[in-house]
Amino acid sequence: MAHPVTTDALTPEIYAARISEKSLYWTDSVFNSLSEDDRIAQLFMPVVAPSDSAYGMKNMLQFVTHNHVGGLLISKGNAAEYASMVNEAQKLSKVPLLIAIDGEWGVSMRVSDAIRFPRNLTLGAISDDKLLFEYGQEVARQCKLLGVNIDFAPVIDVNSNPDNPVIGDRAYGENPLNVTAKGVAFAKGLESMGILSVAKHFPGHGSTSEDSHATLPVVDKSLAEINFVDLLPFKMYINSRLGGILTAHLNIPAWDTWQSASSLSSAIVTDLLKKELNFDGIIFTDALTMKGAVTNNNSVCVEALRAGNDILLSPANISQEIKAIKTALSEGILDSTSINTRIKKVLNYKYLLGAVDFTPIDTVNIINRINSASAENLKTKIYKAAVTIVKDPLHLIGNLSDKSHVIYITSESQLHDKTVIDRLSTDSPIVVVAMINPYSLAKIAPILCKNNVSLIVTYNNNLQARKAAIDVIDGKLGASGTLPVTITGLAKAGTGIKLNKR
């Protein structure tokens, strides 16, 4: 009997473009071959790290050969270690594994010897969103070299709180439209190369003043604020038919008065994300060992599944949680039809993301293939495109021959450097190159506001950023960046003087 291959308008493109009778038959055959425990285990994705004894190879063996988990989030290792763990895990697993990386600013976030791209705040300054698509494709290329098929990115939280302790420069900025454009472009780049993107942290972690790793933060905003600010990037991500979303551990009284974590709330995961926003992709919880995953139930995984999540990320005790889920199914607390549908969804994504076609990774010289000349060129392009001229009242930039008028602020502690402050306090022409997080410049905003001071922001203190700033000052390079965030007392988000090279 033929399986109907059906999709709707918001089915993720990465799913709709690959779904076939063959993939559905594979899914059914694997599902039917598994025991109840092993079916449930497909919904689990623990964290392992090849270079960390606490989360290393021993744990991987336990998860794969004893628990028979559906996937692994691999963290902390060099490229060769990382690829070797993927090879070993896939060899030992009875069902091909989903392999994820938490690579918000590329694989270097977790792979120690990989080329380091900037954090998202820098990318938020770039005017040409096509560069974000190109960047997403490059990250996807590196993921494939490591055997990874899922990237837990992009972060599409709107960082509306400058003092946010956990998002900050992980976000593209404070403007919902800019965050949307950057996140969607990056995600499309990833998925165009067959790597599943996972947008986070739904329904928006950008306004919080606490860290959900340590507590349950409260989002004290009205439904209207949440709808027009925090949800906008997620709505556009879904409407762009992108594939994955990660749910955050947040207390959002405007949506759910029970003071439970949003990741464990059916009002937020099912009613809002799946029904109202029509998300039909795959839903991951944030790590369930985080302190924000608060529940009155003995099983956080049962609550996460009741809420509507598909994949359970990093629970504390998988064996115990599988037993709890089986009990909840037998007692009717969890609906078996719904859970089986989600298990089949996970299996189907394994087929569609190529896990079934895994071939062992060649680890010889893998780092040279990751750190390619094209990757280095892209990194340089990104730093050049991010350079932002915030102010230039005397038109010094592009016309300055005497570099003694240039001051580099390379760390937040120079903001308190007497020599720097004394130089800025004079009336002589000065070009300040701020190679730091722009939020910090609010501390010296009154001095930077002076009419003799020009200001360039590069967001980073490294050779590429410094070279780009020097070339802009010399007129050899144009500038097109805009501030992704407001510098209190100095300039609003979106500020940026466009300058053509001489």
PyMOL commands that set and color helices and strands:
alter all, ss='L'
color gray80, all
select helices_A, chain A and resi 13-16+21-33+36-41+53-55+57-67+79-92+107-109+120-123+130-145+168-170+176-192+223-239+262-264+266-276+300-307+318-330+336-352+355-357+366-370+373-386+403-405+412-416+418-424+438-448+463-474
alter helices_A, ss='H'
color red, helices_A
select strands_A, chain A and resi 44-45+47-48+71-74+98-101+150-151+196-202+244-247+282-285+312-313+388-391+406-409+430-434+453-457
alter strands_A, ss='S'
color yellow, strands_A
deselect
rebuild
show_as cartoon
